Structure formats: C-alpha cells, structure tokens
C-alpha cells in the first residue's frame, strides 16, 4: 500500500467508512499487518491453552502464568479476539471448552471468535507462510533460545506423535516421491500436519533448514520442536493477515524470534511500566496494570478473569484510541510510526501527572489575575490553557488506566502474586523457583 493510500485509509477509518484500498494494510512482515476499523487480535491456540493451564490450576511454569497475563491484556484492550478453527478435533474441543469457560466468567461471547478455515484456504496459508519463512529463517530463527514449555497447544498422544515425527522428517533425506506423499496426506488430521506440508511443499525452505541442521553441532529433537513452533508462528501471522487481524503470538513462541516483535499492546504496557518503575521502589507485577486485578482476585484464577472482564467494560474509549493509533503504529511510513510513538508516550505523561511524579496542568496556571488601579485584570496564557485542556482530554480517555494506577499506588497486598501462583499450580503441585517468580515482577 502506498503512503497516499495509507492516508486515505486512515481518513476513512476515522470517519467510519471504507476506502478504495479496502481493509488490507501494512506489508512489513515483522510488524503486524492488517488493521481494520476495530482492534482485532489473532491469537494462537497455544497461547490460549497456556493460559488455560492456570485456569485449570495446572500451570507448568512461569510461561503459563505470563500467558494468563497476556490473555488478560487481550481481553481488556482488544475489540475482538480471533482464533484458528482449522485444528485437530482434540485441540478444537479444548479451545471451544475454554471459550465457554471465559464466557461463564463474564466475557461477552461476541468478543471471542473461533473462525472457520477450510482445507484449501489453510493449504494456501501454509504455502504463503513457507515462502515468507524461507526468506527469513537464517536471520530470524533464534537457535539459541532456551528449551521451554508451552510451544504447542494441548495435543492428544497421536497429535504429539505427528509433531515428534517432524524431527525425523527434516533430518533424513527423502525421495521426491516420498515428499509428494507427505504433502498429500499432511492435513489428514488438519493443522498438526502444517509444518510437514510447509517444508515438503517449499524446496527453498527445505534447503534452508537442511543447511541449518548441517551447521549445528548437534541438532536434537528439541531443536526440531522449536523449529516447528517457529514455522507455526509464521503460519499464524499469515492467517492473521488473511483475516484482517493483528497477530499476538504466544509468549513462548515469541522468544523464537531474534528480534523482538513490535506490538502495540506491548509498547503501551512498556510506557505504563516505565512510570511504575519511577513511582515504586519495591517489586511490582508486570504488566503493572494487572497488579490491582491480581490483588482483587483474592488468589483465585477465575476471580482474576472476572476482574479482567469487569475492567474491559470500562475501556471502550481507550480501545477506540488504540485502534486509531494502530493505523500509524503499523505504517511503513517512518513519520507515521514516529507520530504513533509520541501518542503512546502521552499515556506515560498522563500517568506521571496523576501519580504526582510530574506537576499536572491546572486551570489556575493558565489564568493570571492582577489588579490595576483597584480593578481586576485577567491575563490568559495560551500555552498553559492548551496544556490544561489537553490533560483533561487525555485524563478522561485514560480514566481506567488512571484508576488502576492509583489503586496500585496505594499498594497491593505483597502476597497477592504468590497467592495467584499457588492457585495456578494447585493441581500440578509445582513450586516455581524464585527466578520464575522474579520474571513476573519488576525485579526481572
């Protein structure tokens, strides 16, 4: 899309219209590509299932708890959450079950959508993703990432076998006839065969992977597992584009990229976290805005989601603002991106004033009342008046963020996070090491 078309789209977006370019926007692969009138986030089943381990009180490690926190932010700030419906029967059933649980805990059912994807469309998405990843894999795949959990959704034993076979598939040479056979039966169980299809269908991708395998001292099944998750990250990114969404990858999968993903919610939380680090000396839960929700939950995972859904109901103004800012944030025009960064920085400025870190603009600062020969004379500072009006406007828009910030400023129960962690791991009987707990706070 050209810069002129981008401007046309942004004008139409703000007026609630469509434009000649339609809804497709932004083609730089490592920023998220498609923005529509509302903030639609595409999440993967892996991300949802990771958070669900916490709701089932069966969390495996801190990655699952971070997944729960990620889901909370998505519930609060996304107009709509979309997830792939072309999955194996067990993954699809698990996702449907979890959607129902979120609705029971207070999430409006229109917020969470499981989208239908037919096999031909999914095959096309795999082809597009394979071509993209083939160009990027040598520089983008983080082969040094730690071997971590939560790279796949909750799979049945047969589906895990398909995933496990991926290692043998990429390390052993096969005839072209065998590769064709693999391609033909890749989707016999729907999505679990996607990685096999991507590799067998793209000779360029297969060649790049084989070079990577040969150049690694000891390529293990764990390397293959991470590679499979990396391919799925690109596949979900492609599916997101094709469904006019912004992709928010699972916490674990995002670590497989050498460069950090540029995501608008991540940038927003970064601005908030910086303010909290200025305000507090003691450790705070990160993302900082979730601290009060952890406190309110009384150490119950279901209570945490209920509090999250309650906050969501107050966030319509900021969701609209985020959707507007996203048009600049994901633009391929550097000036637009710079403007988006300045708009996001406004959040930090408002919170610093609300928390007393900086002086807030007041009306009396704009008006200077003096007496001349006993008569009152009023002088108005245009700059101070504009500062005051601007602060009032932003304060109203960011009212929920201010409310949560002030609640956190009063001081959350220091045991709140530990109670939530205990609830998340109650059935798994896991005791998280101190380093995992610190990764959830400002001490990390």
N, C-alpha and C positions, 0 to 999 in steps of 0.2 A: 504494500500500500504506500502510495506517495505521501509526502508531508501534507500536500493540499487536500488529499482525500482524508487523511487523518484529522485535519482541522474540520473538514466537512462533517465527519462522523461525530466529533466531539460536540459541534454545534447542534447537530440533530439529536444527540444523546441528551443534552441538557434541555432541549425543547420537547423531549418525549417522542421524537419522530424517528423514521428510518432515513437512510440516505442511499445514494446510488451504489455505494460500495457494500451495502448490506451490513452484516454484523461481524464480519471477519476482520481481525485487527492484529497487527504486530507479528512479524515473522522471525525475529531473532530467536534461535532455538532455546537458549538457556534462560531467557526471560519467559514469562508465561504469556501465551499468545493471543488469546481470544477474550475480548471484553464485550459484554452485552449491556443492555440497559440496567440490569441488576447484577449484583456481585454473585456470580455462580461459581462455586468451588467444586472441582472434581477431586474426590479422594479415592484412594485405592482400598480394596477390601483388606489388605494387610494393615493399613492404618486403623481402620475401624475395629478389626479383630484384636489388635494390640490393646486398644483402649478397653475393649470388652473383657479382656482378662482381668482388668481392675474391677469392672462392674460385677464379674463373677467371683471376685475375691481370690483370684488365682494368678496374680501378676507374677511374671518370671523374674523381672529385674527392673531397674530404673527406666529402661527404654519403654516399658509398658506404661509406667506412670507418666512419663513425658508424653506418651501417646494419648493418655486421658486428658492431659492439659491441652494438648494440641486440638483435640476434639472439642473441648470447651470453648476455645477461642473461635473455632469454626462455627459453632452453634451461635455464639454471640454476634459475630461480625459478618457472616455470610447471609445473603438473602436466600440462597438455596444451596444445598449440599447434594451433589450428584455422584452416583457410584455405578460402576460397570455391572450390568446384569448378565453378561455372557460369561458365565462361570460354571464350574462343575456343580453337580447337584448339592454336594455337601457344603461347599463354600456359599452357594446361593441361599441355601436354607439357613445357614448360620447368619448371614448378613440380614436376611429377612427377619429372623428372630431378634436380632439386635436392634433393628429399626423399630420393631414393635415395642421393645423394652424402653427405648428412648421416648417413644410416644407416650407410653404409660407413665414416664417420669416427667412429662409436661411439655415435650417438644411438639409443636404443631406439625401434623402429618404432612402438610404441604411443603415443609422445609426440606425434607429428606426424600430424594427421588432415586429409585433404582431404575436406570434407563435400559431399555431393550436394545440389544445389538444382535443382528443376525449374523450367521456364519460368514457370508460373503463380505459384509462390511468389516467384520473383525479381521478376516484374512487380508483385506485391503489395508487396514490399520497396521497390521503386522509388517506388511511389505514397506509401507511408508516409514515406519519406525526403524526397520532394519537398515534401510538406506541412510537414514539420519545417523544412527549409532555407528555405522561403518565409517562415516567421515570423522566421528568424534572420539572413538573409543580409545585410541592410543594416547590422547592427551586428557580425556575427561574421566576415565575409569580409575578410581583410586585403589590400586592394588595393595597399598599399604594400610588400608582400613582394617581396624581390629575385627576379628571374627565375632560377630554379635548375633543376638537372637532377633526375633521379630522381623525377619526379612521376607517371610511369606505369610499368607493368611492361614487360618486353621484348616489343615488338609486331612483327608482320610488317608489310611495306610496305602491304598492303591495310588492316590494322587502324589503321595510322598515318593513312591517308587518311580513315578514318571519324572519327578524333579531329580531324584537320585541318578536316574539313567542319563541325565544331561551331561554329567561328568564323563562317562564312557563315550557319549556321543561326540564330544568335542576333542577328546584326546586321542581317539583311534580313527585312523583313515578309513574311509568307506568308498565303495564304488559309486559311480553316478546313479546306477540303477537303485542301489540301496538308499541313496539320498532322496531320490524321487519317491520311493516307497514311504520314507519318513515324512515327506511333505504331504503325501496323500492322506495319511492317517493321523496327522498331527492334531486334528481337532475332534478326534473320536470321543474325548472327554471334555470338550470345549476348551476353556482357557489354559488348563495345565500344559497343553502341547504347544503353546505360543512360542516359547523360546526355541524349541526344536524347529518349528516352522521358520522362524526368522533366520536362523543360522543355515538351514538347508536350502532356503529359498534365495539367499543372497550370497553369491560366491565371494563378493568383496568382503562382507562381514566375516564369513568363514575364514578367509585368508588372513584377515587382521587378527582374529582370535588365535589361529594356529601359530602366527608369529609371536604373539604374546605368550602362549603356552611354552614355546621353544625357548624364549628368552628368560623365562622364570626358572630359577634353580630347581625348585620342586613344586610343581603345580599339583595341588591337593584337591580333594572333593570340596573343601571349604572355599577354595578359590572359585570353583565352578558354581557353587551355590551363590556366592556374591555376584559373579558374572551374570547368572540367570536373573537375579534381582535387579541388576543394573539394566539389563535388556527390558525388563518389565517396567522400569522407571520411564524409559523412553517410550514404551508402548502406551502407558497411561497418559503420558504427555501428549501423544498423538491423539488418543481417544478424547482427551480434554479439548484439544483444538477443534476436533470434528464435531464436538457437542457445545461449542461456544462457551467453554468454561476456562477457568484458571486452575491449573493443577497444583495441589498441595501434597507433595509426596510424604509418605510415612517417614517418621523420624529416623528409623534405621536405614531406610533406602537412601535418604538424603546424604548420609555420610559417605556413600559410594562415589559421589561426585568430588573431583579435586577442587573445584571452585564452588563456593557457597551459592546456593540458589538465591536469586533476587526475588523476594516475595513481599508483597505489600503489607501483609499482616505481620511478617517478621520485622519489617522496617518500622512499623507502627509500634510494636512492642519494644523494639530497641530504644526508641525515643522515650517511652514510658520508663523503661528500666534504668536509663541514664539518670532520670530525675530522682528515682527512688534511691539510687546509689549515692546521690548527692545528699539526700534527706536523712538517710539512715546509716548508722554505723554497724548495727547488728545485721546478721544474715537475713535476707528476705527471700521469699519464694519467688522463683522465676517461671513464667512471666509474672511480673509484680502485681498486675491487676487481679490475678487469681487468688492472691493471698486472702482477701476477705471472704471469698467463696469457700476456700478450704476451711477457714475459721467457722463460717456459718454452717457448714455441713455436719459439724459435730462428729467428725471422724467417720462418716458413712458415705460410701461411694455413690449410692442412689441419691442421698441428700446433696452431694456435690453437683450432680447433674440437674436436680430440681432447682437449686440456686442459680445455676448457669442459665436455665431456661427462663427463670424469672427476670434475670438481668437482660436477657435478649429482648424481652417485651418492651424495654425502655430505650432500645438502641436504634430505632428506625432513623432518626436524624443522622447519626454518625455512619450508619450503613450507607445511606444515600451519599454522604460526603466521601466515604471511601471509594464508592463506585465512580464518582466523578474524578477523584484524584488518580484512580487506576488508569484512566484514559491517557494521562500524561506519564504515569509511572512506567507503563509498558510500551511507551512510544519509542520508535527508533530515531527520533529527533532529540539530540542532546539537550537542547533548550527546554523542551517539554519535560524531560526527565529531571532537569535541574529545578524547574518550577514545582514538580511533584515533591522533590526532596524538601523544598522550602515550606510547602504546605504541611508536610508531615512533621516538620520541626515546630510548627505552630502548636502542636499538641503538647510538646515538652515545655514551650514557653508559657502556655496557659496553666499547666500543672505546677510549674515552678512558682507562679504567682499565687495560685490557690493554696499552695502548701507553705507560703511565706518565705520561700527561698529568694524570690525577687519581689520587688515592690510592685503591687498591682496598680494599674491606672485607675484614678478616681475622677469623678466629675469636678470636684473642687480644685483638682490640679489644672484643669483647663480654664477655670474662671478666676480672675483676679479682681477682687472688689476693693476699690480705694475711694477715699473721699476727697473731693476737690472743692474748696471753699464751703465745706459742710454738706456738699451734695454727693450722693453715691455715683461712682463711675465704674463701669464694668468693662474689663478687657478680657477677650476670649483668645486663648492660644489654639490656633487651628490644629497644630500638631498634637497637642495634648488631648484635644477633643476627639480627634480621629483615633488616637491610641485607646481612649476610653470606650468609644463606640465599637472599635474592633475587638477589644477584650470582652465587652458584653456579648457581642455576636458569637464569638468562639466559646465563651463560657456556657452559653445556652446549648450550643451544638454538642459540646463535650461534657454535658452535665453528668452523664453516667460515669465517665472516666474520673471526673472530679469527685463524685460521691464515693467511688471505690478507693480513690487515692486518700481521701480524708479519713475513711474508715481504717485504712492501713496505717495512716499516720498516727492514729490513736494507739495502735499497737495490737497486733493479732496475738492470740494465745501461742506462745512459743512451742507448745506441744501439738498444735493443730496439724502440722505436716506429719509428724510422727504417728498421730492417730490415724490419719488418712492412709499412710503407708501400711500401717498394721491392718487396716480394713482391706486394702488392696491385696494383701498377701496372706489373709487369714486361712484360706484353704490350701494354698501352696506351701505354707509353713516356711516361707523363705525369709531369712533375715538379711536385709540389704546391708552391705558394708558401708562404712562411713563415707567412703569416696563416692558411692552411688547417691547417698543422701545429699552430700555436698553438691553434686551435679544438678540438683534440683533447686539450689539456692544461689545467692549472690556470692557465695564462697567459692564457686566453681571457677 
